[in-house]
Amino acid sequence: MSTITAEKLNFDSTLASAVILRDTVEFPITERTVVVNLAQTDAFTGTAQLAPLPPMSSTILVNGTVTGELLLAITVQSEGDQEQRARDLGWQDFYGADGPVLLKSPQDTIGTILIDRRAVLRQPALPSAPERFTVKANLWFSPAGTDCGIHNLHPFIEVHAQVSGLGRMQKFDEKTHASLYEDQQLSPGTTNPIPFCIDLDGTFTYPWHQYRADTDCIWLALEYHAA
């Protein structure tokens, strides 16, 4: 069994516990936990029969063990009045009084991993050349019915993992809700399957996109920055 100690992230709190597991072998899971594989190698979960957890994907475990190179484990402590509890913790009010309710936890830098853009972005024309990327993470909260803002600029590779509630990642042709063309549903334990960006001459290029909260939601943003 693993003797690895779970490393608390700076947004670990009474709202949602959040820890990192590094190079862990058969780490025991004893309560309902969202486990996200941050690495570019398969992790493995299960009890008597193990199953792979692919890179940049997630699941909910309620028992058993997890083995992997770099894992993030989140457990929601309670779903009662998440907005007020996030405000009490000092989460940043991203838009303030003039926009939708979008609260951001502190961001933590987790470490570096090797990423091959050709494989991760599904672009066979790119050269196969693993590079060092710095992994950063934070939590977000929005209440039911919130459109969190259509945008298209990120200088990093981004994916989102749902922690609680029901939400979605949406893509648009223009910066208008009427131009919606893809609607990816996210339930707890789900990560959007492929990063939205492509590499154009070394720049990460995104379509117009946003997160939408169908119910009160907490979700995890993962950023992979070229080191």
ZAVEX-151245 format. One record per residue (C-alpha): residue number from 0; residue in one letter; x, y, z. Coordinates in nm, 4 decimals. Layout:
BEGIN
<atom resi="NUM" resn="A" px="X" py="Y" pz="Z"/>
...
This chain:
BEGIN
<atom resi="0" resn="M" px="0.0000" py="0.0000" pz="0.0000"/>
<atom resi="1" resn="S" px="0.1065" py="0.3587" pz="-0.0624"/>
<atom resi="2" resn="T" px="0.2670" py="0.5602" pz="0.2157"/>
<atom resi="3" resn="I" px="0.2234" py="0.8853" pz="0.0192"/>
<atom resi="4" resn="T" px="0.0757" py="1.1723" pz="0.2203"/>
<atom resi="5" resn="A" px="-0.1954" py="1.3798" pz="0.0551"/>
<atom resi="6" resn="E" px="-0.0625" py="1.7333" pz="-0.0059"/>
<atom resi="7" resn="K" px="-0.3255" py="2.0002" pz="0.0630"/>
<atom resi="8" resn="L" px="-0.3725" py="2.2709" pz="-0.2022"/>
<atom resi="9" resn="N" px="-0.4125" py="2.6358" pz="-0.1029"/>
<atom resi="10" resn="F" px="-0.7863" py="2.6211" pz="-0.1845"/>
<atom resi="11" resn="D" px="-0.8474" py="2.3198" pz="0.0401"/>
<atom resi="12" resn="S" px="-1.1268" py="2.4295" pz="0.2749"/>
<atom resi="13" resn="T" px="-1.4397" py="2.3350" pz="0.4658"/>
<atom resi="14" resn="L" px="-1.6298" py="2.3846" pz="0.1371"/>
<atom resi="15" resn="A" px="-1.4248" py="2.1356" pz="-0.0655"/>
<atom resi="16" resn="S" px="-1.1134" py="1.9493" pz="0.0380"/>
<atom resi="17" resn="A" px="-0.8485" py="1.9428" pz="-0.2354"/>
<atom resi="18" resn="V" px="-0.5252" py="1.7461" pz="-0.2249"/>
<atom resi="19" resn="I" px="-0.2489" py="1.6351" pz="-0.4607"/>
<atom resi="20" resn="L" px="-0.1097" py="1.2818" pz="-0.4788"/>
<atom resi="21" resn="R" px="0.2337" py="1.2438" pz="-0.6409"/>
<atom resi="22" resn="D" px="0.3715" py="0.9109" pz="-0.7650"/>
<atom resi="23" resn="T" px="0.1230" py="0.7261" pz="-0.5506"/>
<atom resi="24" resn="V" px="0.0639" py="0.3515" pz="-0.5486"/>
<atom resi="25" resn="E" px="-0.2661" py="0.2091" pz="-0.4222"/>
<atom resi="26" resn="F" px="-0.3654" py="0.5177" pz="-0.2273"/>
<atom resi="27" resn="P" px="-0.6876" py="0.4301" pz="-0.0370"/>
<atom resi="28" resn="I" px="-1.0103" py="0.6177" pz="-0.1128"/>
<atom resi="29" resn="T" px="-1.2616" py="0.5946" pz="0.1724"/>
<atom resi="30" resn="E" px="-1.5269" py="0.8553" pz="0.0844"/>
<atom resi="31" resn="R" px="-1.6942" py="0.9937" pz="-0.2268"/>
<atom resi="32" resn="T" px="-1.4125" py="1.1762" pz="-0.4117"/>
<atom resi="33" resn="V" px="-1.3612" py="1.3357" pz="-0.7524"/>
<atom resi="34" resn="V" px="-1.0215" py="1.2156" pz="-0.8774"/>
<atom resi="35" resn="V" px="-0.8560" py="1.3962" pz="-1.1707"/>
<atom resi="36" resn="N" px="-0.5537" py="1.2594" pz="-1.3572"/>
<atom resi="37" resn="L" px="-0.3298" py="1.5624" pz="-1.4240"/>
<atom resi="38" resn="A" px="-0.0462" py="1.3659" pz="-1.5821"/>
<atom resi="39" resn="Q" px="0.0076" py="1.2392" pz="-1.9362"/>
<atom resi="40" resn="T" px="0.0246" py="0.8763" pz="-1.8257"/>
<atom resi="41" resn="D" px="-0.2659" py="0.6519" pz="-1.7294"/>
<atom resi="42" resn="A" px="-0.3653" py="0.6317" pz="-1.3644"/>
<atom resi="43" resn="F" px="-0.5427" py="0.3225" pz="-1.2278"/>
<atom resi="44" resn="T" px="-0.8454" py="0.2953" pz="-1.0009"/>
<atom resi="45" resn="G" px="-1.0551" py="0.0170" pz="-0.8561"/>
<atom resi="46" resn="T" px="-1.0792" py="-0.2561" pz="-0.5961"/>
<atom resi="47" resn="A" px="-1.0245" py="-0.6182" pz="-0.7055"/>
<atom resi="48" resn="Q" px="-1.0132" py="-0.5194" pz="-1.0737"/>
<atom resi="49" resn="L" px="-0.8201" py="-0.2060" pz="-1.1723"/>
<atom resi="50" resn="A" px="-0.9244" py="0.0219" pz="-1.4582"/>
<atom resi="51" resn="P" px="-0.7246" py="0.2956" pz="-1.6352"/>
<atom resi="52" resn="L" px="-0.8004" py="0.6628" pz="-1.5792"/>
<atom resi="53" resn="P" px="-0.6633" py="0.8349" pz="-1.8927"/>
<atom resi="54" resn="P" px="-0.4669" py="1.1630" pz="-1.8924"/>
<atom resi="55" resn="M" px="-0.6708" py="1.4822" pz="-1.8345"/>
<atom resi="56" resn="S" px="-0.9777" py="1.2827" pz="-1.7318"/>
<atom resi="57" resn="S" px="-1.1626" py="1.2265" pz="-1.4058"/>
<atom resi="58" resn="T" px="-1.4017" py="1.0019" pz="-1.2214"/>
<atom resi="59" resn="I" px="-1.5814" py="0.9654" pz="-0.8875"/>
<atom resi="60" resn="L" px="-1.4453" py="0.7046" pz="-0.6504"/>
<atom resi="61" resn="V" px="-1.6336" py="0.5909" pz="-0.3407"/>
<atom resi="62" resn="N" px="-1.3987" py="0.3104" pz="-0.2380"/>
<atom resi="63" resn="G" px="-1.0844" py="0.1272" pz="-0.3442"/>
<atom resi="64" resn="T" px="-0.7448" py="0.2656" pz="-0.4380"/>
<atom resi="65" resn="V" px="-0.5846" py="0.4949" pz="-0.6917"/>
<atom resi="66" resn="T" px="-0.2383" py="0.4731" pz="-0.8476"/>
<atom resi="67" resn="G" px="-0.0845" py="0.7459" pz="-1.0611"/>
<atom resi="68" resn="E" px="0.1915" py="0.9930" pz="-1.1342"/>
<atom resi="69" resn="L" px="0.0022" py="1.3157" pz="-1.0536"/>
<atom resi="70" resn="L" px="-0.3545" py="1.3137" pz="-0.9202"/>
<atom resi="71" resn="L" px="-0.5876" py="1.5745" pz="-0.7732"/>
<atom resi="72" resn="A" px="-0.8554" py="1.4547" pz="-0.5313"/>
<atom resi="73" resn="I" px="-1.1509" py="1.6742" pz="-0.4315"/>
<atom resi="74" resn="T" px="-1.4241" py="1.5968" pz="-0.1792"/>
<atom resi="75" resn="V" px="-1.7205" py="1.8319" pz="-0.1366"/>
<atom resi="76" resn="Q" px="-1.7884" py="1.8688" pz="0.2349"/>
<atom resi="77" resn="S" px="-2.1486" py="1.9925" pz="0.2003"/>
<atom resi="78" resn="E" px="-2.3627" py="2.1447" pz="-0.0727"/>
<atom resi="79" resn="G" px="-2.5556" py="2.3833" pz="0.1560"/>
<atom resi="80" resn="D" px="-2.5281" py="2.7565" pz="0.0683"/>
<atom resi="81" resn="Q" px="-2.2091" py="2.7198" pz="-0.1335"/>
<atom resi="82" resn="E" px="-2.2118" py="3.0807" pz="-0.2518"/>
<atom resi="83" resn="Q" px="-2.2062" py="3.2304" pz="0.0973"/>
<atom resi="84" resn="R" px="-1.9489" py="2.9823" pz="0.2157"/>
<atom resi="85" resn="A" px="-1.7231" py="3.0642" pz="-0.0811"/>
<atom resi="86" resn="R" px="-1.7590" py="3.4358" pz="-0.0043"/>
<atom resi="87" resn="D" px="-1.6794" py="3.3707" pz="0.3611"/>
<atom resi="88" resn="L" px="-1.3608" py="3.1953" pz="0.2489"/>
<atom resi="89" resn="G" px="-1.2608" py="3.5080" pz="0.0575"/>
<atom resi="90" resn="W" px="-1.3011" py="3.3727" pz="-0.2950"/>
<atom resi="91" resn="Q" px="-1.2563" py="3.6477" pz="-0.5554"/>
<atom resi="92" resn="D" px="-1.5777" py="3.8004" pz="-0.6944"/>
<atom resi="93" resn="F" px="-1.4594" py="3.7878" pz="-1.0556"/>
<atom resi="94" resn="Y" px="-1.7102" py="4.0357" pz="-1.2039"/>
<atom resi="95" resn="G" px="-1.8067" py="4.2265" pz="-0.8898"/>
<atom resi="96" resn="A" px="-2.1441" py="4.3979" pz="-0.8699"/>
<atom resi="97" resn="D" px="-2.1661" py="4.4622" pz="-1.2453"/>
<atom resi="98" resn="G" px="-2.1739" py="4.1061" pz="-1.3748"/>
<atom resi="99" resn="P" px="-2.2886" py="3.7507" pz="-1.3077"/>
<atom resi="100" resn="V" px="-2.1914" py="3.5774" pz="-0.9831"/>
<atom resi="101" resn="L" px="-1.8612" py="3.4040" pz="-1.0555"/>
<atom resi="102" resn="L" px="-1.6441" py="3.3310" pz="-0.7517"/>
<atom resi="103" resn="K" px="-1.2830" py="3.2126" pz="-0.7841"/>
<atom resi="104" resn="S" px="-1.0792" py="3.0348" pz="-0.5188"/>
<atom resi="105" resn="P" px="-0.7068" py="3.1017" pz="-0.4760"/>
<atom resi="106" resn="Q" px="-0.5000" py="2.9420" pz="-0.7515"/>
<atom resi="107" resn="D" px="-0.2237" py="2.6954" pz="-0.6710"/>
<atom resi="108" resn="T" px="0.0771" py="2.5891" pz="-0.8783"/>
<atom resi="109" resn="I" px="0.1046" py="2.2119" pz="-0.8652"/>
<atom resi="110" resn="G" px="0.4248" py="2.1365" pz="-1.0584"/>
<atom resi="111" resn="T" px="0.5536" py="2.0543" pz="-1.4051"/>
<atom resi="112" resn="I" px="0.4792" py="1.7678" pz="-1.6406"/>
<atom resi="113" resn="L" px="0.5774" py="1.6729" pz="-1.9949"/>
<atom resi="114" resn="I" px="0.3151" py="1.7366" pz="-2.2639"/>
<atom resi="115" resn="D" px="0.3290" py="1.6490" pz="-2.6333"/>
<atom resi="116" resn="R" px="0.1081" py="1.9103" pz="-2.8046"/>
<atom resi="117" resn="R" px="0.0603" py="1.6822" pz="-3.1062"/>
<atom resi="118" resn="A" px="-0.1025" py="1.4133" pz="-2.8908"/>
<atom resi="119" resn="V" px="-0.2933" py="1.6315" pz="-2.6421"/>
<atom resi="120" resn="L" px="-0.4400" py="1.8679" pz="-2.9036"/>
<atom resi="121" resn="R" px="-0.5020" py="1.5895" pz="-3.1601"/>
<atom resi="122" resn="Q" px="-0.3010" py="1.7710" pz="-3.4296"/>
<atom resi="123" resn="P" px="-0.1052" py="1.5119" pz="-3.6307"/>
<atom resi="124" resn="A" px="0.0680" py="1.7819" pz="-3.8377"/>
<atom resi="125" resn="L" px="0.2563" py="1.9095" pz="-3.5331"/>
<atom resi="126" resn="P" px="0.5991" py="1.7649" pz="-3.4506"/>
<atom resi="127" resn="S" px="0.6060" py="1.5106" pz="-3.1684"/>
<atom resi="128" resn="A" px="0.8144" py="1.6921" pz="-2.9090"/>
<atom resi="129" resn="P" px="0.7370" py="1.6614" pz="-2.5368"/>
<atom resi="130" resn="E" px="0.7723" py="1.9966" pz="-2.3543"/>
<atom resi="131" resn="R" px="0.7602" py="2.1001" pz="-1.9912"/>
<atom resi="132" resn="F" px="0.4316" py="2.2570" pz="-1.8810"/>
<atom resi="133" resn="T" px="0.3471" py="2.4060" pz="-1.5423"/>
<atom resi="134" resn="V" px="0.0142" py="2.2879" pz="-1.3992"/>
<atom resi="135" resn="K" px="-0.2054" py="2.5383" pz="-1.2126"/>
<atom resi="136" resn="A" px="-0.5491" py="2.4803" pz="-1.0603"/>
<atom resi="137" resn="N" px="-0.8337" py="2.6644" pz="-0.8902"/>
<atom resi="138" resn="L" px="-1.2010" py="2.6185" pz="-0.8113"/>
<atom resi="139" resn="W" px="-1.4943" py="2.8286" pz="-0.9349"/>
<atom resi="140" resn="F" px="-1.8514" py="2.8702" pz="-0.8096"/>
<atom resi="141" resn="S" px="-2.1598" py="3.0066" pz="-0.9855"/>
<atom resi="142" resn="P" px="-2.5291" py="2.9774" pz="-0.8927"/>
<atom resi="143" resn="A" px="-2.7966" py="2.8110" pz="-1.1047"/>
<atom resi="144" resn="G" px="-2.8677" py="2.9706" pz="-1.4429"/>
<atom resi="145" resn="T" px="-2.5395" py="3.1630" pz="-1.4692"/>
<atom resi="146" resn="D" px="-2.3699" py="3.2317" pz="-1.8028"/>
<atom resi="147" resn="C" px="-2.0115" py="3.2880" pz="-1.6921"/>
<atom resi="148" resn="G" px="-1.8937" py="3.4937" pz="-1.9891"/>
<atom resi="149" resn="I" px="-1.8065" py="3.4195" pz="-2.3520"/>
<atom resi="150" resn="H" px="-1.4338" py="3.4602" pz="-2.4219"/>
<atom resi="151" resn="N" px="-1.1633" py="3.3199" pz="-2.6492"/>
<atom resi="152" resn="L" px="-0.8221" py="3.4153" pz="-2.5090"/>
<atom resi="153" resn="H" px="-0.6022" py="3.1906" pz="-2.2945"/>
<atom resi="154" resn="P" px="-0.2204" py="3.1661" pz="-2.3177"/>
<atom resi="155" resn="F" px="-0.2390" py="2.8051" pz="-2.1918"/>
<atom resi="156" resn="I" px="-0.4108" py="2.4694" pz="-2.2408"/>
<atom resi="157" resn="E" px="-0.7273" py="2.4549" pz="-2.0292"/>
<atom resi="158" resn="V" px="-0.9699" py="2.1834" pz="-1.9212"/>
<atom resi="159" resn="H" px="-1.2497" py="2.1813" pz="-1.6619"/>
<atom resi="160" resn="A" px="-1.3616" py="1.9105" pz="-1.4193"/>
<atom resi="161" resn="Q" px="-1.7058" py="1.9215" pz="-1.2587"/>
<atom resi="162" resn="V" px="-1.6993" py="1.8903" pz="-0.8791"/>
<atom resi="163" resn="S" px="-2.0654" py="1.9433" pz="-0.7791"/>
<atom resi="164" resn="G" px="-2.3856" py="2.0425" pz="-0.9557"/>
<atom resi="165" resn="L" px="-2.4653" py="2.0297" pz="-1.3266"/>
<atom resi="166" resn="G" px="-2.2966" py="2.2577" pz="-1.5780"/>
<atom resi="167" resn="R" px="-2.1698" py="2.2683" pz="-1.9319"/>
<atom resi="168" resn="M" px="-1.8898" py="2.3967" pz="-2.1518"/>
<atom resi="169" resn="Q" px="-2.0199" py="2.5734" pz="-2.4606"/>
<atom resi="170" resn="K" px="-1.8628" py="2.6783" pz="-2.7932"/>
<atom resi="171" resn="F" px="-1.9792" py="2.9674" pz="-3.0140"/>
<atom resi="172" resn="D" px="-1.9031" py="3.1008" pz="-3.3616"/>
<atom resi="173" resn="E" px="-1.9242" py="3.4587" pz="-3.2335"/>
<atom resi="174" resn="K" px="-1.9422" py="3.6359" pz="-2.8984"/>
<atom resi="175" resn="T" px="-2.3191" py="3.5831" pz="-2.8886"/>
<atom resi="176" resn="H" px="-2.5347" py="3.3157" pz="-2.7255"/>
<atom resi="177" resn="A" px="-2.7268" py="3.2775" pz="-3.0526"/>
<atom resi="178" resn="S" px="-2.4135" py="3.1429" pz="-3.2253"/>
<atom resi="179" resn="L" px="-2.3850" py="2.8365" pz="-2.9966"/>
<atom resi="180" resn="Y" px="-2.2680" py="2.5309" pz="-3.1886"/>
<atom resi="181" resn="E" px="-2.1504" py="2.2808" pz="-2.9237"/>
<atom resi="182" resn="D" px="-2.2867" py="2.2111" pz="-2.5750"/>
<atom resi="183" resn="Q" px="-2.0838" py="1.9705" pz="-2.3594"/>
<atom resi="184" resn="Q" px="-2.2720" py="1.8511" pz="-2.0508"/>
<atom resi="185" resn="L" px="-2.0766" py="1.8210" pz="-1.7253"/>
<atom resi="186" resn="S" px="-2.1923" py="1.6235" pz="-1.4218"/>
<atom resi="187" resn="P" px="-1.9829" py="1.5612" pz="-1.1092"/>
<atom resi="188" resn="G" px="-1.6688" py="1.3647" pz="-1.1881"/>
<atom resi="189" resn="T" px="-1.6696" py="1.4642" pz="-1.5563"/>
<atom resi="190" resn="T" px="-1.3937" py="1.6551" pz="-1.7379"/>
<atom resi="191" resn="N" px="-1.4466" py="1.8035" pz="-2.0833"/>
<atom resi="192" resn="P" px="-1.2797" py="1.5362" pz="-2.2983"/>
<atom resi="193" resn="I" px="-1.0385" py="1.7352" pz="-2.5195"/>
<atom resi="194" resn="P" px="-0.8972" py="2.0877" pz="-2.4717"/>
<atom resi="195" resn="F" px="-1.0834" py="2.3426" pz="-2.6849"/>
<atom resi="196" resn="C" px="-0.7658" py="2.5031" pz="-2.8207"/>
<atom resi="197" resn="I" px="-0.5442" py="2.4238" pz="-3.1163"/>
<atom resi="198" resn="D" px="-0.1838" py="2.5228" pz="-3.1778"/>
<atom resi="199" resn="L" px="-0.1473" py="2.7834" pz="-3.4544"/>
<atom resi="200" resn="D" px="0.2190" py="2.8729" pz="-3.5072"/>
<atom resi="201" resn="G" px="0.2926" py="2.8086" pz="-3.1414"/>
<atom resi="202" resn="T" px="-0.0060" py="3.0056" pz="-3.0070"/>
<atom resi="203" resn="F" px="-0.2985" py="2.8414" pz="-2.8293"/>
<atom resi="204" resn="T" px="-0.6072" py="2.9492" pz="-3.0249"/>
<atom resi="205" resn="Y" px="-0.9558" py="2.9032" pz="-2.8791"/>
<atom resi="206" resn="P" px="-1.3070" py="2.9328" pz="-3.0210"/>
<atom resi="207" resn="W" px="-1.5477" py="3.1612" pz="-2.8380"/>
<atom resi="208" resn="H" px="-1.6522" py="2.9586" pz="-2.5332"/>
<atom resi="209" resn="Q" px="-1.7935" py="2.9780" pz="-2.1819"/>
<atom resi="210" resn="Y" px="-1.8926" py="2.7771" pz="-1.8774"/>
<atom resi="211" resn="R" px="-2.2647" py="2.7732" pz="-1.7920"/>
<atom resi="212" resn="A" px="-2.4036" py="2.6647" pz="-1.4524"/>
<atom resi="213" resn="D" px="-2.7374" py="2.4824" pz="-1.4848"/>
<atom resi="214" resn="T" px="-2.7552" py="2.4330" pz="-1.1063"/>
<atom resi="215" resn="D" px="-2.5395" py="2.5749" pz="-0.8287"/>
<atom resi="216" resn="C" px="-2.1960" py="2.4531" pz="-0.9365"/>
<atom resi="217" resn="I" px="-1.8401" py="2.4092" pz="-0.8207"/>
<atom resi="218" resn="W" px="-1.5912" py="2.3189" pz="-1.0900"/>
<atom resi="219" resn="L" px="-1.2157" py="2.2859" pz="-1.1234"/>
<atom resi="220" resn="A" px="-1.0131" py="2.4806" pz="-1.3806"/>
<atom resi="221" resn="L" px="-0.6836" py="2.3234" pz="-1.4842"/>
<atom resi="222" resn="E" px="-0.4275" py="2.5343" pz="-1.6691"/>
<atom resi="223" resn="Y" px="-0.1197" py="2.3928" pz="-1.8434"/>
<atom resi="224" resn="H" px="0.1321" py="2.6723" pz="-1.9073"/>
<atom resi="225" resn="A" px="0.4329" py="2.6209" pz="-2.1345"/>
<atom resi="226" resn="A" px="0.7321" py="2.6411" pz="-1.8970"/>
